[in-house]
């Protein structure tokens, strides 16, 4: 469910995409990455939830209490956005979240 603080009221539906980083450089650090795309005529917003992997007792406790997840929002003007910029921003966001 899309958190209320991220609902714009403009879109009747949102789709969440779940990405499992197995086989990538983030495979041992992330459990999954969840992305919701919100777009209108002028803007694109990515709502991203970073879910860290369990790898020790501390991270197991964080997983059980839900503190292993962080939610972020990346916003772009449709006229300026490029695939490369989104990729760089998402990679930086993941690195900061780990």
ABEGO torsion letter per residue (X at the ends): XBBAAABAGABABBBBBBBBABGBAAAAABABBBBBBBBBAABBBBBBBBBBBBABAAAAAAAAAGAABBBBBBBBBAAABBAAAAAAAAAAAAAAAX
